[in-house]
């Protein structure tokens, strides 16, 4: 068996997330079907992680094992793009070592959340409109508090199958691009619903509904009920995934 990495992007609007679910369209299921059809054997792709319903991926990585040696992966990528439709774009396929893993080999993941500063018909599909606009300086002060903690139970969906809720956040900040407010966060791992819950809670700070002290108390409480409402998924993007050099050099 030979293992291949796939680099792709997808518009999550019509999908119920990455991971296969019964009676619901998912990115993983569509890739499985397309690859199995193309390679004429049962292919099961493994993704770098879950994304929620409606969430997008500007950059995503998955892997699959096959008994077929692919002489020209670019041709497979080209043909795969013809099978997956307009919502999934296959950017690159390349062989990796048998122990390289799309999920467990990842060093970090980066997400971005987009907020339109004013109504915009050209970006509203992929950004959220908030009123009143929050104070970005206050929200960046909240970002600085995140580095003090590792247990983010307060921002996790309840009753998940993980063994702990510890994450190491490497960067977190808001920026004003002129037309939008953009939140960027990078960590070694993310809990289910974590980014959307953090953004929803930070917006309370930016709108002077929550103090920085209150924000810290929410994290320390380790109680999801104390945090803010999760923001809509259509404005959230998985933006980047970092891997060790030994994998990157195989591209």
C-alpha positions as CSV (number, residue, x, y, z in Angstrom):
1,X,0.0,0.0,0.0
2,X,1.2,3.5,-0.8
3,X,0.0,6.6,1.2
4,X,-0.8,9.8,-0.5
5,X,-1.5,13.3,0.9
6,X,-4.2,15.4,-0.8
7,X,-4.2,19.2,-0.5
8,X,-7.6,20.7,-1.1
9,X,-10.0,23.5,-0.4
10,X,-13.8,23.4,-0.1
11,X,-16.8,25.6,0.2
12,X,-18.6,24.2,3.2
13,X,-22.0,25.8,2.5
14,X,-23.8,22.7,1.3
15,X,-21.9,20.2,3.5
16,X,-22.6,19.0,7.0
17,X,-18.9,19.3,7.8
18,X,-16.0,17.2,6.8
19,X,-16.7,13.9,8.6
20,X,-19.1,11.3,7.2
21,X,-22.6,11.4,8.7
22,X,-25.7,9.3,8.0
23,X,-28.1,10.9,5.5
24,X,-26.1,14.1,5.2
25,X,-23.7,15.3,2.5
26,X,-20.1,15.7,3.7
27,X,-16.7,16.4,2.1
28,X,-15.2,13.1,3.3
29,X,-18.0,11.1,1.7
30,X,-17.7,12.9,-1.6
31,X,-13.9,12.4,-1.7
32,X,-14.3,8.7,-0.9
33,X,-16.8,8.2,-3.7
34,X,-14.7,10.2,-6.2
35,X,-11.4,8.4,-5.4
36,X,-13.0,5.0,-5.3
37,X,-14.5,5.6,-8.7
38,X,-11.3,6.9,-10.2
39,X,-8.9,4.3,-8.7
40,X,-11.4,1.4,-9.0
41,X,-10.9,0.2,-5.4
42,X,-12.4,1.1,-2.0
43,X,-10.7,4.3,-0.8
44,X,-11.3,5.8,2.6
45,X,-9.7,9.2,3.1
46,X,-8.6,10.4,6.5
47,X,-8.8,14.1,7.2
48,X,-6.7,16.6,9.2
49,X,-9.7,17.1,11.5
50,X,-13.4,17.9,11.6
51,X,-15.0,21.1,10.5
52,X,-18.6,22.0,11.5
53,X,-21.6,22.3,9.2
54,X,-21.2,25.2,6.9
55,X,-17.6,25.9,7.8
56,X,-15.1,26.3,4.9
57,X,-11.5,25.3,4.3
58,X,-9.2,27.5,2.3
59,X,-6.5,24.8,3.0
60,X,-7.2,21.3,4.0
61,X,-5.1,18.1,4.0
62,X,-6.3,14.5,3.9
63,X,-4.5,11.1,3.2
64,X,-5.5,7.8,1.6
65,X,-3.9,4.4,1.1
66,X,-4.0,2.6,-2.2
67,X,-2.5,-0.5,-3.7
68,X,-2.1,1.4,-7.0
69,X,1.1,3.2,-7.7
70,X,0.2,6.5,-9.2
71,X,2.8,7.5,-11.8
72,X,1.4,11.0,-12.3
73,X,-0.5,12.4,-9.2
74,X,-1.2,15.7,-11.1
75,X,-3.3,13.7,-13.6
76,X,-5.3,12.1,-10.7
77,X,-5.8,15.6,-9.2
78,X,-7.1,16.8,-12.5
79,X,-9.5,14.0,-13.0
80,X,-10.6,14.1,-9.4
81,X,-11.6,17.8,-9.8
82,X,-13.9,16.8,-12.6
83,X,-15.7,14.3,-10.3
84,X,-16.0,16.5,-7.2
85,X,-17.9,19.5,-8.6
86,X,-17.5,23.1,-7.9
87,X,-17.5,23.0,-4.1
88,X,-14.2,21.0,-3.7
89,X,-10.9,21.9,-5.3
90,X,-8.1,19.4,-5.3
91,X,-4.8,21.3,-5.4
92,X,-2.1,18.6,-5.1
93,X,-1.6,14.9,-4.5
94,X,1.8,13.5,-3.5
95,X,3.2,10.3,-1.9
96,X,4.3,10.3,1.7
97,X,5.8,7.8,4.2
98,X,3.5,5.1,5.4
99,X,3.5,6.6,8.9
100,X,2.7,10.2,7.8
101,X,-0.8,11.1,9.0
102,X,-3.0,14.0,7.9
103,X,-4.3,14.5,11.4
104,X,-1.7,13.2,13.9
105,X,1.3,14.5,12.0
106,X,0.0,18.1,12.0
107,X,1.9,20.6,14.1
108,X,-0.7,23.3,14.2
109,X,-3.9,24.6,12.6
110,X,-5.0,28.1,11.8
111,X,-8.5,29.4,11.6
112,X,-9.9,32.8,10.4
113,X,-13.2,34.3,11.2
114,X,-14.6,37.2,9.0
115,X,-16.9,40.0,10.0
116,X,-18.2,42.5,7.5
117,X,-18.1,46.1,8.8
118,X,-21.0,47.1,6.6
119,X,-23.5,45.2,4.4
120,X,-21.7,43.8,1.4
121,X,-23.5,41.6,-1.2
122,X,-20.3,40.2,-2.5
123,X,-18.9,38.9,0.8
124,X,-22.0,38.2,2.9
125,X,-21.9,34.5,2.0
126,X,-18.5,34.1,3.7
127,X,-18.7,36.8,6.4
128,X,-21.0,37.7,9.3
129,X,-22.5,41.2,9.9
130,X,-22.5,42.3,13.5
131,X,-24.2,45.4,15.0
132,X,-23.0,47.4,16.7
133,X,-19.4,46.9,15.5
134,X,-17.2,45.7,18.3
135,X,-14.1,47.5,19.7
136,X,-11.2,45.7,18.1
137,X,-8.7,46.9,20.7
138,X,-10.7,45.4,23.5
139,X,-10.9,42.1,21.7
140,X,-7.2,42.1,21.1
141,X,-6.7,42.6,24.9
142,X,-8.9,39.5,25.3
143,X,-6.7,37.6,22.8
144,X,-3.7,38.3,25.1
145,X,-5.5,36.5,27.9
146,X,-5.9,33.3,25.9
147,X,-2.1,32.6,26.2
148,X,-2.5,32.3,30.0
149,X,-4.6,29.1,29.7
150,X,-4.5,25.6,28.2
151,X,-7.8,24.2,29.3
152,X,-10.6,25.5,27.1
153,X,-13.5,23.4,28.3
154,X,-15.6,26.6,28.4
155,X,-15.4,26.9,24.6
156,X,-15.9,23.3,23.8
157,X,-19.1,21.6,22.6
158,X,-20.4,19.4,25.3
159,X,-20.2,15.6,25.4
160,X,-17.4,15.2,22.8
161,X,-15.2,12.1,22.5
162,X,-11.8,13.7,23.4
163,X,-9.8,12.7,26.5
164,X,-9.0,16.2,27.5
165,X,-9.7,19.8,26.5
166,X,-6.1,21.2,26.6
167,X,-4.9,23.2,23.7
168,X,-1.7,25.3,23.2
169,X,-2.5,28.6,21.4
170,X,0.4,30.0,19.4
171,X,-1.2,33.2,18.1
172,X,-4.5,35.0,18.4
173,X,-5.4,38.5,17.1
174,X,-8.0,40.7,15.4
175,X,-7.1,43.0,12.5
176,X,-9.1,45.6,10.7
177,X,-8.7,45.3,6.9
178,X,-10.8,48.4,6.2
179,X,-13.8,46.4,5.0
180,X,-13.7,43.6,7.5
181,X,-12.7,42.6,11.0
182,X,-10.7,39.3,10.8
183,X,-9.9,37.0,13.7
184,X,-6.9,34.7,13.3
185,X,-6.1,31.9,15.8
186,X,-3.4,29.2,15.6
187,X,-3.1,26.3,18.0
188,X,-1.8,22.8,18.2
189,X,-5.4,21.5,18.3
190,X,-8.9,22.8,18.5
191,X,-11.9,21.5,20.4
192,X,-15.3,21.1,18.6
193,X,-17.0,24.5,18.2
194,X,-14.0,26.2,20.0
195,X,-13.3,29.0,17.6
196,X,-16.9,30.0,17.1
197,X,-17.4,30.1,20.9
198,X,-14.3,32.2,21.4
199,X,-15.4,34.7,18.8
200,X,-18.9,34.9,20.2
201,X,-17.5,35.6,23.7
202,X,-15.0,38.1,22.5
203,X,-17.8,40.0,20.7
204,X,-19.4,40.5,24.1
205,X,-16.2,42.2,25.2
206,X,-15.9,44.3,22.1
207,X,-19.5,45.5,22.6
208,X,-18.9,46.3,26.3
209,X,-21.1,43.5,27.5
210,X,-18.3,41.6,29.2
211,X,-15.1,42.7,31.0
212,X,-11.7,41.2,30.6
213,X,-11.9,39.9,34.1
214,X,-15.2,38.3,33.3
215,X,-13.7,36.7,30.2
216,X,-11.0,35.1,32.3
217,X,-13.5,33.9,34.8
218,X,-15.4,32.2,32.0
219,X,-12.3,30.3,30.9
220,X,-11.5,29.3,34.5
221,X,-15.0,28.1,35.2
222,X,-14.5,25.3,32.6
223,X,-18.3,25.5,31.9
224,X,-19.6,26.0,28.4
225,X,-22.8,27.5,29.7
226,X,-20.9,30.5,30.9
227,X,-19.4,31.5,27.5
228,X,-21.0,33.4,24.7
229,X,-23.2,32.1,21.9
230,X,-21.3,30.4,19.1
231,X,-21.2,32.6,16.0
232,X,-22.5,31.3,12.6
233,X,-20.2,28.8,10.8
234,X,-20.5,30.4,7.3
235,X,-17.8,33.0,8.2
236,X,-15.3,30.5,9.6
237,X,-12.4,29.2,7.5
238,X,-9.8,26.6,8.3
239,X,-6.9,28.6,6.8
240,X,-3.7,26.7,7.2
241,X,-2.2,23.4,8.6
242,X,1.5,23.1,9.4
243,X,3.4,19.8,9.0
244,X,7.0,18.7,9.8
245,X,9.6,19.5,7.1
246,X,10.0,15.8,6.2
247,X,6.4,15.9,4.9
248,X,6.6,19.4,3.3
249,X,9.7,18.4,1.4
250,X,7.8,15.6,-0.4
251,X,5.5,18.0,-2.2
